[in-house]
Amino acid sequence: MNRFNTPLVAEGLIAYAIERQNGFERHQQKGFPPWAERRRLWTDAILQGIARLEGEPPDPKLMERYDHELGTARRGFVSVPASPQLQQKTIRNLRRFVSALEFAGGDRRRQINVVWKLLDDMSSHLPWADTGNGLNRTRDEAEYALCRMTAQLLIRFTRVLLGGDAGPHWVSGFVSGSVTDAEAVRRTAVYRDTLRQYPEVKEWPALCTVCVGRDMPSAIGAVNTCTFDLEILNRIGDRFLKEQGVQRVYSRQMTITASQATTNSWRSVQYPLLQGNRSLTAADFDVQERIGVEDDRVNFCLDVLADEKSVFGRQLSGDVEDSYVQAYTSYMVDTGRVDDTLDIVVRSSGEDGWFSCILTDEVRESLRQKLDTFCLLTYGEYLPVPPVQNNPAPLQMGPIM
């Protein structure tokens, strides 16, 4: 017997999408797809996920109906808002879907996160938010499920606390890996965002607390959190530290001086240069993930596939137990090129070690193409193109007599 009424869920989500299309829309976030496109992706993912959880093939007619009814409503024909009963039944099915995903086994967090995003979107729409349809409870339960499931992963992350009792400002956030020295803190998004927000502060007391999941007694054997993990952690905030399975394994206090170079420059630290007996190529790396956009840069994390002695001149991983190598690069939107310096980090259970490599123009272009292909296949979009330069038109000269 099926656990979910899939046609009813489709009917409710179609009604909701029509209401948003014909009503007030949320503020469009810069650099993100329109809300209508995201709602369609969320709806499609949910309907497909419900079908697969039931052991059935997804029904393409449901999304055909979605597109048809939104198109009809867009052309000005009459549309009927969802009744309170339809709202309640739709959300009740989504709640059961989240519960079933949590106990289905495997990492189903991305599916649950899609449900959470749609429910969070609904909470900004008064006809659905200000009723007793169970929306807020279901959204909170989806977030709690994400919290519980993430805490049971074998992950390693650091809570960075800046400021405190001695300072006028207090900022905290979660970052990937073990961040236990001043230079590593300076590279975090938490620190850079704080400097932009409070440029007048020249010294920041910092407390770095390294944590792991799955009740592990140490960080050995744990893997660094990915961008999706950090999205969940930073959404939940410090409450995540109280979740069962999260263990604090190391803490360190320090004071970080915000120099002029740190405040105004992307790369405030010059890491030791590495050079092997052959040049790096784009084939030496596998694109792991896009880790954010800031200061007109699109940042990426890369896995190193090459023999380290050949391209770096030394073996970086393996010298310390459970150590491995990652690389970071940036695509600069204003020029349409990849940065000429590649940052290399040796991850270990202790402090991370940072190095750098210089890339040739040829490698930068081939790496740009690889990043562009990755973005298209993963996110359905190309790298942003450089802005058009509006050069003044040349003076028009009249005929010479």
C-alpha positions as CSV (number, residue, x, y, z in Angstrom):
1,M,0.0,0.0,0.0
2,N,1.3,3.4,-0.9
3,R,2.3,5.7,1.9
4,F,1.8,9.0,0.0
5,N,-1.0,10.5,-2.1
6,T,1.3,11.7,-4.9
7,P,-1.5,13.2,-7.1
8,L,-2.7,15.2,-4.2
9,V,0.8,16.5,-3.4
10,A,1.1,17.5,-7.0
11,E,-2.2,19.3,-6.9
12,G,-1.3,21.2,-3.8
13,L,2.2,22.3,-5.1
14,I,0.7,23.4,-8.4
15,A,-1.9,25.5,-6.6
16,Y,0.8,27.0,-4.4
17,A,3.0,27.8,-7.5
18,I,0.1,29.5,-9.2
19,E,-0.6,31.6,-6.2
20,R,3.0,32.8,-6.1
21,Q,3.0,33.4,-9.8
22,N,-0.1,35.5,-9.7
23,G,0.7,37.3,-6.4
24,F,3.6,39.1,-4.7
25,E,7.0,37.6,-5.4
26,R,10.0,37.4,-3.0
27,H,12.9,39.7,-3.6
28,Q,15.1,38.2,-6.4
29,Q,18.5,37.3,-5.0
30,K,21.5,38.4,-7.1
31,G,23.2,35.5,-8.9
32,F,20.4,33.0,-8.2
33,P,17.8,31.6,-10.6
34,P,14.3,33.2,-10.4
35,W,12.1,31.9,-7.6
36,A,9.6,30.4,-10.1
37,E,12.4,28.3,-11.6
38,R,13.5,27.1,-8.2
39,R,9.9,26.1,-7.2
40,R,9.6,24.1,-10.3
41,L,12.9,22.3,-9.6
42,W,11.8,21.6,-6.0
43,T,8.4,20.3,-7.0
44,D,9.9,18.0,-9.7
45,A,12.5,16.7,-7.2
46,I,9.9,16.0,-4.5
47,L,7.4,14.2,-6.8
48,Q,10.2,12.1,-8.3
49,G,11.6,11.4,-4.8
50,I,8.2,10.2,-3.5
51,A,7.7,7.9,-6.5
52,R,11.1,6.3,-6.1
53,L,10.6,5.9,-2.4
54,E,7.5,4.0,-3.2
55,G,9.3,1.9,-5.7
56,E,7.5,3.4,-8.6
57,P,8.8,5.2,-11.7
58,P,8.3,9.0,-11.7
59,D,5.2,10.1,-13.6
60,P,6.2,12.7,-16.2
61,K,2.5,13.7,-16.6
62,L,2.6,15.4,-13.2
63,M,5.1,18.0,-14.3
64,E,3.4,18.3,-17.7
65,R,0.3,19.3,-15.8
66,Y,2.4,21.7,-13.6
67,D,3.6,23.5,-16.7
68,H,0.2,23.5,-18.4
69,E,-1.7,24.9,-15.4
70,L,0.9,27.6,-14.7
71,G,0.8,28.6,-18.3
72,T,-3.0,28.8,-18.3
73,A,-3.0,30.9,-15.1
74,R,-0.3,33.2,-16.6
75,R,-2.5,33.9,-19.6
76,G,-5.1,35.4,-17.3
77,F,-7.6,32.5,-16.9
78,V,-9.3,32.0,-13.6
79,S,-7.3,30.2,-10.9
80,V,-8.6,28.9,-7.6
81,P,-6.4,29.3,-4.4
82,A,-5.6,26.1,-2.5
83,S,-8.3,25.4,0.2
84,P,-7.2,25.0,3.8
85,Q,-7.9,21.3,3.5
86,L,-5.7,20.9,0.4
87,Q,-2.9,22.9,2.2
88,Q,-3.1,20.7,5.2
89,K,-3.1,17.4,3.3
90,T,-0.2,18.5,1.1
91,I,1.9,19.5,4.0
92,R,1.0,16.4,5.9
93,N,2.3,14.3,3.0
94,L,5.5,16.3,2.9
95,R,6.0,15.7,6.6
96,R,5.6,11.9,6.1
97,F,8.0,12.1,3.2
98,V,10.7,13.8,5.3
99,S,10.2,11.2,8.1
100,A,10.4,8.3,5.6
101,L,13.6,9.7,4.0
102,E,15.4,10.0,7.4
103,F,14.8,6.3,8.1
104,A,15.3,5.0,4.6
105,G,19.1,4.6,5.0
106,G,21.9,6.4,3.1
107,D,22.5,10.1,2.9
108,R,19.1,11.5,2.0
109,R,19.8,14.9,3.3
110,R,19.7,16.7,-0.1
111,Q,16.2,15.4,-0.7
112,I,15.1,16.6,2.8
113,N,16.8,19.9,2.1
114,V,14.7,20.4,-1.0
115,V,11.5,19.9,1.1
116,W,12.8,22.3,3.7
117,K,13.5,25.0,1.0
118,L,10.0,24.7,-0.4
119,L,8.5,24.8,3.0
120,D,10.6,27.8,3.9
121,D,9.4,29.5,0.7
122,M,5.8,28.8,1.6
123,S,6.4,30.4,5.0
124,S,6.9,33.7,3.2
125,H,3.5,33.5,1.6
126,L,0.8,34.6,4.0
127,P,-2.1,32.5,2.6
128,W,-0.1,29.4,3.5
129,A,1.9,30.7,6.5
130,D,-1.0,32.2,8.6
131,T,-3.1,29.1,8.8
132,G,-3.2,26.0,11.0
133,N,-2.0,23.7,8.2
134,G,1.1,22.5,10.1
135,L,3.6,24.3,7.8
136,N,5.9,25.7,10.6
137,R,6.0,22.4,12.4
138,T,6.8,20.4,9.3
139,R,9.5,22.9,8.3
140,D,11.1,22.7,11.8
141,E,11.0,18.9,11.7
142,A,12.8,18.9,8.3
143,E,15.5,21.1,9.8
144,Y,15.8,18.9,12.9
145,A,16.1,15.8,10.6
146,L,19.0,17.5,8.7
147,C,20.6,18.4,12.1
148,R,20.4,14.8,13.4
149,M,21.6,13.2,10.2
150,T,24.6,15.6,9.8
151,A,25.7,15.1,13.4
152,Q,26.0,11.3,12.7
153,L,28.4,11.8,9.9
154,L,32.2,11.2,10.3
155,I,32.9,14.9,9.6
156,R,35.4,17.5,10.9
157,F,34.7,21.2,11.2
158,T,35.6,24.2,13.2
159,R,33.5,26.8,15.0
160,V,35.2,30.2,14.7
161,L,34.2,32.8,17.3
162,L,35.5,36.3,16.7
163,G,35.2,39.1,19.3
164,G,33.8,38.4,22.7
165,D,33.7,40.1,26.1
166,A,36.7,42.4,25.3
167,G,35.4,43.7,22.0
168,P,32.4,45.6,20.7
169,H,31.4,43.0,18.2
170,W,30.7,39.2,18.3
171,V,30.6,37.0,15.2
172,S,30.7,33.2,14.9
173,G,30.4,30.7,12.1
174,F,31.3,27.2,11.0
175,V,34.1,26.4,8.6
176,S,35.5,23.2,7.1
177,G,38.4,21.2,8.5
178,S,40.7,22.0,11.5
179,V,41.3,25.7,11.6
180,T,43.7,26.3,14.5
181,D,46.1,29.1,13.6
182,A,45.8,32.7,12.7
183,E,46.6,32.4,9.0
184,A,44.0,29.7,8.6
185,V,41.4,31.9,10.3
186,R,42.2,34.7,8.0
187,R,41.3,32.5,5.0
188,T,37.9,31.7,6.2
189,A,34.7,33.3,4.9
190,V,33.7,34.1,8.5
191,Y,36.8,36.2,9.0
192,R,36.6,38.0,5.7
193,D,32.9,38.8,6.0
194,T,33.6,40.1,9.5
195,L,36.3,42.5,8.2
196,R,34.0,43.8,5.6
197,Q,31.3,44.4,8.2
198,Y,33.6,46.0,10.8
199,P,36.6,47.5,9.1
200,E,37.3,49.8,12.0
201,V,38.3,46.9,14.3
202,K,42.0,46.2,14.1
203,E,42.3,43.2,16.5
204,W,40.0,40.3,16.8
205,P,40.2,37.8,19.7
206,A,39.4,34.4,18.3
207,L,38.4,31.1,19.7
208,C,38.6,28.1,17.3
209,T,36.9,24.9,18.4
210,V,37.5,21.8,16.3
211,C,34.5,19.4,16.3
212,V,33.7,16.0,14.9
213,G,30.5,14.0,14.4
214,R,29.4,10.5,15.1
215,D,30.7,10.7,18.7
216,M,34.3,10.3,17.6
217,P,36.9,10.9,20.4
218,S,39.3,12.7,18.0
219,A,39.5,14.2,14.5
220,I,41.6,11.3,13.1
221,G,39.8,9.5,10.3
222,A,37.1,12.3,9.9
223,V,36.7,14.1,6.6
224,N,36.3,17.8,6.2
225,T,32.8,19.1,5.8
226,C,31.7,19.9,2.3
227,T,29.8,23.0,1.2
228,F,26.4,21.3,1.7
229,D,27.3,20.3,5.3
230,L,28.4,23.9,6.1
231,E,25.1,25.2,4.6
232,I,23.2,23.1,7.2
233,L,25.6,23.9,10.1
234,N,25.5,27.7,9.5
235,R,21.7,27.6,9.0
236,I,21.2,25.9,12.4
237,G,23.9,27.8,14.2
238,D,25.4,27.1,17.6
239,R,22.4,24.8,18.4
240,F,24.1,22.2,16.2
241,L,26.9,21.9,18.9
242,K,24.3,20.5,21.3
243,E,23.2,17.8,18.9
244,Q,23.8,14.2,19.9
245,G,26.9,12.9,18.2
246,V,28.8,16.2,18.0
247,Q,32.1,16.2,20.0
248,R,34.5,19.0,20.7
249,V,38.0,17.6,20.3
250,Y,40.3,20.7,20.4
251,S,40.1,24.4,21.2
252,R,42.6,27.3,20.8
253,Q,42.5,31.0,21.6
254,M,44.4,33.6,19.7
255,T,44.4,37.3,18.7
256,I,44.3,38.2,15.0
257,T,45.6,41.5,13.8
258,A,43.7,42.9,10.8
259,S,46.5,44.5,8.8
260,Q,45.8,46.8,5.8
261,A,46.8,44.0,3.5
262,T,44.4,41.6,5.1
263,T,41.6,44.1,4.8
264,N,42.1,45.1,1.2
265,S,43.6,42.1,-0.5
266,W,42.2,38.7,-1.4
267,R,45.5,37.0,-0.7
268,S,47.0,38.4,2.5
269,V,49.5,35.6,3.0
270,Q,52.3,34.5,0.6
271,Y,52.6,30.8,1.0
272,P,55.7,28.9,0.1
273,L,55.9,28.2,-3.6
274,L,56.0,24.6,-4.9
275,Q,57.6,23.5,-8.2
276,G,58.2,20.0,-9.5
277,N,60.0,18.7,-12.5
278,R,57.0,19.1,-14.8
279,S,54.3,21.8,-15.1
280,L,50.8,21.4,-13.8
281,T,47.9,20.7,-16.3
282,A,44.2,20.8,-15.9
283,A,44.1,17.0,-16.1
284,D,46.0,17.0,-12.7
285,F,42.9,18.1,-10.9
286,D,39.3,17.0,-10.5
287,V,36.8,19.7,-9.6
288,Q,35.2,18.8,-6.3
289,E,32.8,21.7,-5.7
290,R,32.1,25.3,-6.1
291,I,32.5,26.9,-2.7
292,G,31.0,30.3,-3.1
293,V,31.1,33.7,-4.8
294,E,32.7,36.8,-3.2
295,D,34.4,39.9,-4.4
296,D,33.6,39.1,-8.0
297,R,35.4,35.7,-7.7
298,V,33.9,32.2,-8.1
299,N,35.9,29.9,-5.8
300,F,36.4,26.2,-6.3
301,C,37.9,23.3,-4.4
302,L,39.9,20.7,-6.4
303,D,41.1,17.2,-5.8
304,V,44.8,16.6,-6.8
305,L,45.2,13.6,-9.0
306,A,48.8,14.0,-10.1
307,D,51.9,12.5,-8.6
308,E,52.8,15.0,-5.9
309,K,56.6,14.7,-6.3
310,S,56.3,15.4,-10.0
311,V,54.2,18.5,-9.9
312,F,55.1,19.9,-6.4
313,G,58.7,18.7,-6.0
314,R,57.9,16.9,-2.8
315,Q,55.4,14.4,-1.3
316,L,52.9,16.4,0.8
317,S,50.4,13.8,1.9
318,G,51.2,10.7,3.8
319,D,53.9,12.2,6.0
320,V,51.3,12.8,8.7
321,E,48.6,10.2,9.5
322,D,45.4,10.6,7.5
323,S,46.8,13.7,5.6
324,Y,45.7,14.5,2.1
325,V,46.0,17.3,-0.4
326,Q,43.4,19.7,-1.8
327,A,43.7,22.8,-4.1
328,Y,41.8,26.0,-4.3
329,T,41.4,28.3,-7.3
330,S,39.3,31.2,-8.3
331,Y,37.6,32.4,-11.5
332,M,37.7,36.2,-11.7
333,V,34.5,37.5,-13.2
334,D,35.9,40.9,-14.2
335,T,38.6,39.3,-16.5
336,G,37.0,36.0,-17.3
337,R,40.2,34.2,-16.3
338,V,41.4,31.8,-13.6
339,D,43.7,33.2,-11.0
340,D,47.4,32.7,-11.8
341,T,48.2,31.3,-8.3
342,L,46.8,28.0,-7.1
343,D,46.6,27.5,-3.3
344,I,47.5,24.0,-2.0
345,V,46.5,22.8,1.4
346,V,47.7,19.6,3.2
347,R,44.8,18.5,5.4
348,S,45.6,16.6,8.6
349,S,44.2,15.8,12.0
350,G,46.4,18.6,13.4
351,E,47.1,22.0,11.7
352,D,46.7,22.4,8.0
353,G,49.7,23.3,5.9
354,W,49.4,25.9,3.1
355,F,51.5,26.2,-0.1
356,S,51.0,27.8,-3.6
357,C,51.8,27.1,-7.2
358,I,52.0,29.4,-10.2
359,L,49.9,28.5,-13.3
360,T,50.8,29.3,-16.8
361,D,48.4,31.1,-19.1
362,E,47.7,27.9,-21.1
363,V,46.9,25.9,-17.9
364,R,44.6,28.7,-16.6
365,E,42.6,28.7,-19.8
366,S,42.3,24.9,-19.9
367,L,41.3,24.9,-16.2
368,R,38.7,27.6,-16.9
369,Q,37.1,25.4,-19.5
370,K,37.1,22.5,-17.0
371,L,35.4,24.7,-14.4
372,D,32.9,25.9,-17.0
373,T,32.0,22.3,-17.9
374,F,31.7,21.4,-14.2
375,C,29.3,24.3,-13.5
376,L,27.1,23.4,-16.6
377,L,26.9,19.7,-15.6
378,T,26.4,20.3,-11.9
379,Y,24.4,23.5,-11.7
380,G,23.0,23.8,-15.2
381,E,24.7,27.2,-15.8
382,Y,28.0,28.4,-17.2
383,L,30.6,30.5,-15.5
384,P,29.6,34.2,-15.5
385,V,30.9,36.2,-18.4
386,P,33.0,39.4,-17.8
387,P,30.9,42.6,-17.9
388,V,30.7,44.5,-21.2
389,Q,33.0,47.5,-21.3
390,N,31.1,50.5,-22.4
391,N,33.8,52.3,-24.4
392,P,32.9,55.7,-25.7
393,A,32.0,55.7,-29.4
394,P,34.6,57.3,-31.7
395,L,34.0,60.8,-32.9
396,Q,32.1,61.0,-36.2
397,M,34.2,63.1,-38.6
398,G,32.4,64.9,-41.4
399,P,33.6,64.9,-45.0
400,I,36.9,66.8,-45.6
401,M,36.4,69.5,-48.2
